[in-house]
Each structure stands twice: as C-alpha cells, then as structure tokens.
Amino acid sequence: MNLAVGKVPSALLAEWLDSFRARGVRVGPAVGEDAAAIDVGEATIITVTSDPITFAGRRIGDYAVTINANDIATTGGTARWFFATVLMPAGFSSVAARRLLRELSVACERHGVELCGGHTEITDAVTRPVVSGTMIGTVEPDELLEKSDMRPGQAILVTKAAAVEGASILAVSCRRRLTAAGVSPGLIETAARRIEQIGITRDAAVARNAGAVVALHDVTEGGIAGALTELGGFARIAVDIEAIPVLAECREMCRILGIDPLGLIGSGSLLVVCEKESVSAIVDSLAREGIDATRIGEVIAGEPGLVWRREGEVVDGPTFSVDEIARVRFDDP
C-alpha cells in the first residue's frame, strides 16, 4: 500500500516506535508526544523536539521557529536553543535565501531563543525550500507535564478555535476561488491574518500560571480531531463535538471548499488538560490576555481512547485518513 502525503499513519508509526526504547529518557517517542524530556542527572530536565516545515509558502523561517517552540511549551518548559537545516532548491535566488535566513534569526530573537547553527544547502532534492528545525529547551523536574498523569474527572479545554492555521492557508492559497464563490474580501483578509496566531507559547504559560494544568497538546497536522485522537492514546477522553469552537470565516471557507474544519491543520490551538476546579481560573486568565478558551470535554474512566458526544449522547465522530488540506485544490500560481 502506498502512503498518502502527510503524517505517517499512527498505527504504522506506533509499530515502529514500539520496536525500541531510549535509555535515560523521561518522556520518549510515542504517537501524540510533542517533545522528548531527557533526564541528564542534573536539577534541570532537557526537552527536545524536531519538526520540518515542508509546505509553508511564505515566512517559512518564522514558521519553523514558532512550530518548534510550540512543542517545547507543551512540556511545561522554555525554548532556549534552535538548530536549523535549510534546504533550498536549485535556482533559488540569493535575495530569497537572505530573506529566509533573516526570518530565522528574527523569529529566534522574538522567542528569546539562541540560533546555534545547523546546515544550509542548495539541492535538487527539493523543489521548494524546506526548513527542518530542532529546538532544545529546559524544564524544572517538578514542572514537567506528562500526559500519563491524565486521570478521570479532569477537564479538557481548547484555546482559540479549530483550524486557525488552516483558515489562513485557505485564505491565501484559495483566494481567487473563494472570491468567485462570493466570500467577501474582508472575511478572506481576516482569515489570512490568523497566521499571526499560530504560536501557543503564551497560551501555555498563562494556563500553567493560572491553575492546575496536567497536560498540554498542540494541534497541528490532522486538525483538532487528530490531536484529540492522539490525546486519547494516553487516557479515555469524552469530547462534546458541538462545543468545539470554529471561526466563522473558517466555517464558511470550508463549506465552499467541501472540507471539514475539524480535520484541518490547526497550529495555534492548544489542548489543555486540567483539574476541573481550575477551569474558571484558566479560562478567565486567558481571556484577560485576549485568548479565547473553551471547555470541550473531560477525561473519563476506561481504556484509552476518544469518545465523541453530541448533546450528551455518544455518536460516531469524524475520521480523517489525511489532513483535509490535502483535499483542497489551491489556486494556480
């Protein structure tokens, strides 16, 4: 069977990851883990993540730093050092190369991260720029967040809304089709600007400072449905499908393009598992920072897995073999 473009299927990935175990690793490789946590025998735990950016057409350098910093934030840690492997296609201009590399350094400065090195290359192995980043952070042992600590009775929140990132991609890449279908220029521009909201480091910090946060998981490829499925690999969770917030502009664009926002790439949204007594404090603290947060479910008793509910009744939830973005035909360049 040939694999579709996108993430490696979870079952195949889990089969491979189960074939080995890393030594001295507090949080190791697993489906749904955003970053590793390495106990080096000191007072501080090292957190490490690595993510490539393969499809972003603009601001790819900024994107690479932000996405990797997001993963470190989900551990309860602070991003500190960044390494970038930058592959540029044959014929790439020196002006474009300088712009990309400048984006990397500016983004690192904004996140308070040191750009330590990496590798740059012009190669015919790629047809567009690819940036593969490795972010290293630190976290105090008693502040490390582990999804294995999820227990029945804890609440599940989501910040912002489903498909924040996807809304921006659709607005930029399908602008002509959406305009022809009657979507207003203002709505398209509002969606395009959502790219400014794909960072979740602030969401994570505010939530942790406000209440008893147990685990964090950022939404990426596969959308919020994929992220919830991954979270359900650690505990049994019940999610109220009607409670999941969807941006009005995203809902309209998805309707026109025939896709489901729950399966659309969604960097910018953070899943927060917390003690139920902390829900109000966390939601209120995020609101004061201009960040929406919504309670969408809870951890329940039983074997790990995801249960979808609608109006309190268990229902069949949406499933996606690949991210919905893969089903969209972008405007011709």
N, C-alpha and C positions, 0 to 999 in steps of 0.2 A: 504494500500500500504506500503510495506517495503521500508525503506530508504536505499539508496546506501551508501557505505563507503565514507567519505569525509565531506565537509561542509554541514550543514543543508541547504536545498533548500531555496533560497532567499525569495520566496513567503511565505513559512511557517514561516521563521524567522521574516519577516516583520509583519505578522499577530500577532505573539506573542509579538513583541516589541511594537506594536501599542496598546497593552492592558494595558500599564502602562506608567506613566510619572514620571521621577525622579525630585525631588524638588531641587532648588539651583544649578542646573547643566547647565552650559553654552552650552556645546555640549554633548548631551546624546546618548543613544543607538539607532543605526539605521544601516540598511544594508549599507555598504560602509564606515562607520566611523571607523577609525583606533584606536582612543583613546577617552576617555571622558575628558572633561575640566570642572573642578569644581571651581566655584567662592566661596571662603571661606570668602569673605568680607575684604580681605587684598589687598595689592598692587599687589600681585602675584597670578596667577591662577595655580591651581594644575592640572596636566594632569596624567591620569592613563590608563594603558592598561594591559590586561592579555591574554597570549597565551600559549597553551601547545605544546610541541614537542613530537609527538607520533610515528614517523616513522624513524627519523634520526638514522642511524646505527653507526655512528662514530661522535665524537666531539659533542655529544648531549648537553653537558653543555655550550659550546661556542655558539652553535646554539641558545639555549634558550635565552641567554642574548642578542645576536645580533638581533634576530627577534623582541623581545620586545622593544629594543632601537630604532629600525626602526620605530615602531608605534609612539613613543613619538616624533620623529623627524618630522613626518608629521604634527604635530600640530604647529610647529614653536618653540617647547620647547626643553629643555635639560633634558635628562635622569639623575636621581640622586640616586634613591634607588630601590633595587631589592629584591624581596622575591621569594623563590623557594620551591615548593613542589616536592620532588623527590620520585618516587615510583619505587622500584626495584623488579624484580621477585624472587620468591623462588629459592634458589640455586645460587644466584648472588654472585660472589667472593668478598672478602674484597679488593683485589687488584683492581678489576674493579670499585668498589664503591669509593675507594680513588681517582682513576683517574677521575671519573666523577665529584666528588665534587671539585677536584683541578681545573678542567676545568672551573667550575662555578666561582671560585674565581679569576682565571687568566683573564677570559673574563671580569669580572666586573672591574678589575684594568685597563684593556686596554681601556674600555669605560668611565673610570672616574666615575664609579658607586659604591655606597656602598652596599655590600651584607649584608642585615639587618637581615635575618632569613628566616623562613619558616617551612618546615616539611620534614623529611626523614623517609622512611618506607620500609621494605621488606614485600611483599604481594603477595599472589597467585591470586590476582585480575588482575594482568598484566602478560604478557608473555615476555615482554622486557621492558627496562627502559622507564619511562615516566617522563618528567620534565615539570611542569606547572609553568610558571613564571608570576609574577606581577611586572610591572615596574611603578614607580612613578617619575614624572618629574615636572618641573616648567616652566612657560612662562609668560612674561610680558603681561598685558591685550592688549596693542596696537600691540603686535606681534603675537597674537593668529591667526592662519589660520583657516578659516571656509569655507567649501565647499558651504555653502549657499550664499557666496559672488560671486560665478561664474556668469558672465554676457556675453551676446553676444559680439563677437569681440575679446575675449581673446584667446590666443593660448594655445595649448596642446603639451607639449614635453614629451619625454621619455628618461631616461638615460640608458646607456649601450645597452642592447638588450633584446629581448624576451627570456624567459626561461633560464636565467643564472643559476638559481638553478637547474632546470630540466636537463640541459645539464650535470651538474656534477653528478646528481643522476644516469642518464642513463649510463654515462661512468664507474661509479664504480659498479653499480648493473647489468649491461648487458655486461660487458667487454668481456666475452667468446663468446657470440652471435655476438657481433659487430666485433670482431677479425675474427671469422669464416666467416663473410659476406664480409671481405676484407677491413675493416676500419683500417687504419694504427695505430700502437701503439702511434705514436706521436700525432695524432689527438685525440685519446682517452685520452691521458695524458693531453693535453691542455684543453679538456672539464672537466676532473676531477678536475683540479686546479681552475676552475671557482668558487668552493666553497669559495675561499678566497674573492670573490667579492659580497657576498650576503648582506653586510651591505650598507645602504643608508644614514647613518647619515652625512657622508661627502658630498654626493651629495646634500642633503637638505640644509646644511649650506652654501655651495658655491652658490647655486642657490638663496637663500634668500639674501645673501650679494651682489649679482651681479645685481639684478633687482627687478621689482615689481611682486613678487610672490603672487598669490591669494589663491591657494590651492595646497596641495600635497597629493598623494595617492600612497602607495607602493603596488607593485604587489606581490601576494602570491599565495595561492591555487586557482586554476581556471585559472591561467595564465593571460596574458595581456588582453585577450578577456574578462575574468571575471572581471578584475579590471576596464576596460573601461565601462563595463555594470554597475558596481557599481557606478562609477563616473557619469554616465548618469542618475542615480537616483536623482541627485541634479540639473541638468540643461540639456538642449538639446545639445548634442555634435556630431560633424561630424568628422569621422576618416578616413583617407586615408590608406586603408589596405596595399597598396604596399609600403607605407612609413615606415612601422614598421620594424625596423632592426632585423634580425635573424642571429645569429652566424653561420658561415659556418659549424662548427663541429656539431652544434645542428641540423641544417637543414639536414645534411647527416645522422645522427643517427636516427632522426625522420622518414626520408624516409624509412630506412631499417626496423624500428620497426612498421611502419604503423600508426603513430600518427601525430597530428598537433601541431607544436611548439607554436601556438597562444593560445592553451588551456592547456599548460604545466606549472606546478608550476614554479613561476618566481621571488622569492625573489632576490633582487639585482637590480631590475629595479624600478625606481621612476617616476611616472607621475607628471608632473609639469604644473599647470595652471598659466599662467602669462599674463600680459598686452603685447599686440603684439609688442609695442615699446621696450620691454625688451628682446626679443628673442635673438638677436645677442649678447648682453652683457652676458646673461646667458650661451649660448652655448659656447662662447669664454672663459669665466671664467672656466667653467667645463673642457674644452679642456686643459687649462693650468694646471689643476690638473690631467690630464690623464684620464678624464671621458668623454666618448662619450655622446652626446645628440642630439636628432633628433626631429624636429617638425613633428608631425603626424596628427594634426587636429586642430580644433577650437571649441569654444562654439558658437552656433548659436541660432537664435530666435525660440521660440516654446516651447511646453510642454517638460518636462524632458524625456530623452531617448537617445539611441545611434543610430546614422545613420552611416552606412558603405558606403564608396565611393571607387570606383576604376576608376582612370583616370578621375575624376570629376563627374562620374555618380553614382547615388545611386544603390547599389547592396545588395543582401542578404548576410549577414555576417555569420561567423562561430558561431555555438552554441554548447555548451558542457554541458551535464547534470551532469557530474562529471569531475574532473581533468583528463587529458589524462594519467597521471602517473598511474591511476588505471587500465588502459587497457594494461599495459605493464607486460609481464611475466619476472620476474627477473631471473638471473642465479641461479641455485641451489647452496646452500652454500657449 
